[in-house]
């Protein structure tokens, strides 16, 4: 009797299953089955879509050609974004230089023409020239001073065409500027490039007191170049007692190879 009670739930379950199969077989459960199918239809659709997508992703991942194509596509997109980012950074840097140049010019009330550097020419005698995209049509003439966005003089115009001009850099031996040392006596002299690397100031009277670190600016004695434009600072002094003149080596305060935007001061 105890064994019968022990298996009683199982017998009931078995009887229920047999009864459901019988009722399904004779069609009595069709209304209920249709109702349950209607209720679960959205869930079944989602499950089917998810399984199909998973199966498709699995199949695609197993295809080396498809994977290679996707990798190439992603690499192409990365390259495109890298180029776009590089162009943005370059434009941002150029815009900053233009803003700084406008600020310097407006602060000093200079009339100037802003130009882009389009070429660099290195001569056999260590002279370095730049070609800019402005010329006589923009009011440029030989002898005008050329500065960077911070107002440091980088050279002067030596040749002009209709839509372009050549600029000799301060480190070129052909680029001479009337200069002045910012010391107590405002010592005068002339600067010129030295081997295309540094600048030398010549014709400094032997009795003048000059020192390493003194700043050199334009004196205003050169035609068309205003007074006070920064050239550089003294890095070394040569003052042999048997010489009439002293000479100073001037260190430029910027890397001239990095120039992209300049301004030609028309005054």
C-alpha positions as CSV (number, residue, x, y, z in Angstrom):
1,X,0.0,0.0,0.0
2,X,2.9,2.3,0.8
3,X,4.5,1.6,-2.5
4,X,1.3,2.5,-4.3
5,X,1.1,5.9,-2.5
6,X,4.8,6.4,-3.4
7,X,4.2,6.1,-7.1
8,X,0.7,7.8,-7.0
9,X,2.0,11.2,-8.4
10,X,3.8,9.5,-11.2
11,X,0.7,7.5,-12.2
12,X,-1.4,10.7,-12.1
13,X,1.2,12.5,-14.4
14,X,1.3,9.5,-16.8
15,X,-2.6,9.4,-16.9
16,X,-2.6,13.2,-17.6
17,X,-0.1,12.8,-20.5
18,X,-2.0,10.0,-22.0
19,X,-5.3,12.0,-21.7
20,X,-3.7,15.0,-23.4
21,X,-2.4,12.9,-26.2
22,X,-5.8,11.4,-26.7
23,X,-7.6,14.7,-26.6
24,X,-5.1,16.2,-29.0
25,X,-5.6,13.2,-31.3
26,X,-9.3,13.6,-31.5
27,X,-9.0,17.5,-32.0
28,X,-10.6,18.7,-28.7
29,X,-7.5,20.7,-27.7
30,X,-7.2,22.6,-31.0
31,X,-8.9,25.9,-29.8
32,X,-6.6,26.0,-26.7
33,X,-3.5,25.2,-28.8
34,X,-4.3,27.9,-31.3
35,X,-4.8,30.4,-28.5
36,X,-1.5,29.5,-26.9
37,X,0.2,29.7,-30.3
38,X,-1.2,33.2,-30.9
39,X,0.1,34.4,-27.5
40,X,3.6,33.1,-28.0
41,X,3.9,34.0,-31.7
42,X,5.9,37.4,-31.1
43,X,8.3,35.6,-28.8
44,X,8.8,32.8,-31.3
45,X,9.5,35.3,-34.0
46,X,12.2,37.1,-31.9
47,X,13.8,33.8,-31.0
48,X,13.9,32.7,-34.6
49,X,15.4,36.0,-35.8
50,X,18.0,35.9,-33.0
51,X,19.0,32.4,-33.8
52,X,19.2,33.1,-37.5
53,X,21.4,36.2,-37.0
54,X,23.6,34.2,-34.6
55,X,23.9,31.4,-37.2
56,X,24.7,33.8,-40.0
57,X,27.4,35.6,-37.9
58,X,28.9,32.2,-37.1
59,X,28.9,31.2,-40.8
60,X,30.4,34.6,-41.9
61,X,33.1,34.3,-39.2
62,X,34.1,30.9,-40.7
63,X,34.6,32.4,-44.2
64,X,38.3,33.7,-44.4
65,X,37.6,35.7,-47.6
66,X,34.7,37.6,-45.9
67,X,36.9,38.3,-42.8
68,X,39.7,39.5,-45.0
69,X,37.3,41.8,-46.9
70,X,36.0,43.3,-43.6
71,X,39.6,43.8,-42.3
72,X,40.5,45.6,-45.5
73,X,37.4,47.8,-45.2
74,X,38.2,48.7,-41.6
75,X,41.8,49.5,-42.5
76,X,40.6,51.7,-45.3
77,X,38.2,53.6,-42.9
78,X,41.1,54.0,-40.3
79,X,43.3,55.4,-43.1
80,X,40.6,57.8,-44.1
81,X,40.0,59.0,-40.5
82,X,43.8,59.3,-40.0
83,X,44.2,61.6,-43.1
84,X,41.1,63.7,-42.0
85,X,42.6,64.1,-38.5
86,X,46.0,65.1,-39.9
87,X,44.4,67.7,-42.2
88,X,42.4,69.1,-39.3
89,X,45.5,69.4,-37.1
90,X,47.3,71.2,-40.0
91,X,44.5,73.6,-40.6
92,X,44.1,74.3,-36.9
93,X,47.9,75.1,-36.6
94,X,47.7,77.3,-39.7
95,X,44.7,79.1,-38.4
96,X,46.5,79.8,-35.1
97,X,49.5,81.2,-37.0
98,X,47.2,83.5,-38.9
99,X,45.5,84.7,-35.7
100,X,48.9,85.4,-34.1
101,X,50.1,87.2,-37.2
102,X,47.0,89.4,-37.2
103,X,47.3,90.1,-33.5
104,X,51.0,91.2,-34.0
105,X,50.2,93.4,-37.0
106,X,47.2,95.1,-35.3
107,X,49.1,95.7,-32.1
108,X,52.0,97.4,-33.9
109,X,49.7,99.2,-36.5
110,X,51.7,97.6,-39.3
111,X,50.2,97.4,-42.8
112,X,51.2,94.0,-44.2
113,X,50.4,91.2,-46.6
114,X,50.1,87.7,-45.3
115,X,51.5,85.0,-47.5
116,X,51.9,81.2,-47.6
117,X,55.3,79.6,-48.4
118,X,55.1,77.5,-51.6
119,X,58.7,76.5,-52.1
120,X,62.2,76.6,-50.6
121,X,65.3,77.1,-52.7
122,X,68.8,76.2,-51.4
123,X,71.6,77.8,-53.3
124,X,75.2,76.4,-53.8
125,X,76.6,79.2,-51.6
126,X,74.6,78.1,-48.6
127,X,71.9,80.8,-49.2
128,X,68.4,79.7,-48.4
129,X,65.5,81.4,-50.1
130,X,61.7,81.0,-49.8
131,X,59.1,81.5,-52.4
132,X,55.7,83.0,-51.3
133,X,52.4,83.1,-53.1
134,X,52.2,87.0,-53.2
135,X,53.8,89.3,-55.6
136,X,53.7,92.8,-57.2
137,X,50.0,92.6,-57.7
138,X,49.7,92.6,-53.9
139,X,52.0,95.6,-53.5
140,X,55.2,93.8,-52.8
141,X,58.6,95.2,-53.8
142,X,62.2,94.2,-53.1
143,X,63.6,95.2,-49.7
144,X,60.5,94.7,-47.7
145,X,60.9,92.9,-44.4
146,X,59.3,89.5,-43.8
147,X,58.2,88.3,-40.3
148,X,56.7,85.2,-38.8
149,X,53.4,85.2,-36.8
150,X,55.2,86.3,-33.7
151,X,56.9,89.3,-35.3
152,X,60.4,87.9,-35.6
153,X,62.0,89.0,-38.8
154,X,62.9,86.0,-41.0
155,X,64.3,87.8,-44.1
156,X,63.4,90.3,-46.8
157,X,62.0,90.3,-50.3
158,X,64.8,90.1,-53.0
159,X,62.8,89.3,-56.1
160,X,59.2,90.0,-57.1
161,X,57.0,88.6,-59.8
162,X,53.3,89.2,-60.5
163,X,51.9,86.5,-58.2
164,X,55.0,85.4,-56.3
165,X,58.1,86.7,-54.5
166,X,61.5,85.3,-53.3
167,X,62.5,85.9,-49.7
168,X,66.2,85.6,-48.6
169,X,66.4,84.3,-45.0
170,X,68.3,86.0,-42.3
171,X,70.7,83.0,-42.2
172,X,71.7,83.6,-45.9
173,X,74.9,85.6,-46.5
174,X,73.1,87.7,-49.1
175,X,70.5,88.9,-46.5
176,X,72.0,92.0,-44.9
177,X,70.0,94.0,-42.3
178,X,70.8,97.1,-40.4
179,X,70.7,96.0,-36.8
180,X,70.9,97.3,-33.2
181,X,71.9,95.6,-30.0
182,X,69.5,96.2,-27.1
183,X,72.1,97.3,-24.6
184,X,72.8,100.6,-22.9
185,X,74.2,102.3,-25.9
186,X,72.0,100.8,-28.6
187,X,75.1,99.6,-30.5
188,X,74.7,99.6,-34.3
189,X,75.9,97.0,-36.8
190,X,74.9,95.0,-39.8
191,X,73.7,91.4,-39.8
192,X,74.2,88.7,-42.5
193,X,73.8,85.0,-42.6
194,X,76.7,82.6,-41.9
195,X,76.9,79.3,-43.8
196,X,73.1,79.1,-43.8
197,X,73.1,78.1,-40.1
198,X,73.4,81.2,-37.9
199,X,73.6,85.0,-38.3
200,X,76.6,87.2,-37.7
201,X,76.6,90.9,-36.7
202,X,79.5,92.8,-38.1
203,X,80.9,96.3,-37.9
204,X,80.5,96.6,-34.1
205,X,82.9,99.2,-32.7
206,X,85.6,97.6,-30.6
207,X,84.9,99.8,-27.6
208,X,81.2,98.9,-27.4
209,X,80.3,96.7,-24.5
210,X,78.2,93.8,-25.7
211,X,77.5,90.5,-24.0
212,X,76.1,87.0,-24.7
213,X,72.4,87.0,-24.4
214,X,71.9,90.6,-25.6
215,X,68.9,90.8,-28.0
216,X,69.4,92.0,-31.6
217,X,66.7,94.0,-33.4
218,X,66.4,95.9,-36.7
219,X,67.6,99.5,-36.3
220,X,65.3,101.1,-38.8
221,X,68.2,102.2,-41.0
222,X,67.4,99.7,-43.8
223,X,65.0,101.0,-46.4
224,X,61.4,99.7,-45.9
225,X,62.2,97.7,-42.8
226,X,60.8,99.2,-39.5
227,X,62.8,99.6,-36.3
228,X,62.5,97.1,-33.5
229,X,61.8,93.8,-35.3
230,X,63.5,91.0,-33.4
231,X,66.4,89.2,-35.2
232,X,67.8,86.9,-32.5
233,X,70.2,87.0,-29.5
234,X,74.0,87.0,-29.1
235,X,75.4,83.5,-28.7
236,X,79.1,84.4,-29.0
237,X,81.4,87.5,-29.2
238,X,84.7,87.9,-31.0
239,X,86.7,91.0,-30.0
240,X,90.4,90.6,-30.8
241,X,92.3,93.6,-29.4
242,X,94.1,94.2,-32.7
243,X,90.9,94.5,-34.7
244,X,88.8,97.7,-35.3
245,X,85.5,95.9,-35.2
246,X,83.9,93.3,-33.0
247,X,81.8,90.4,-34.4
248,X,78.9,88.6,-32.7
249,X,77.3,85.3,-33.6
250,X,73.5,85.6,-33.3
251,X,71.3,82.6,-32.6
252,X,67.9,82.8,-34.4
253,X,64.9,82.5,-32.1
254,X,63.0,80.1,-34.3
255,X,63.4,77.2,-36.6
256,X,63.2,78.6,-40.1
257,X,62.5,75.2,-41.6
258,X,59.1,75.2,-39.8
259,X,57.8,78.4,-41.5
260,X,54.5,78.0,-43.3
261,X,52.8,81.4,-42.9
262,X,54.7,84.8,-43.1
263,X,53.7,88.5,-43.3
264,X,55.4,91.1,-45.5
265,X,55.4,94.5,-43.8
266,X,54.5,97.2,-46.2
267,X,54.2,99.8,-43.3
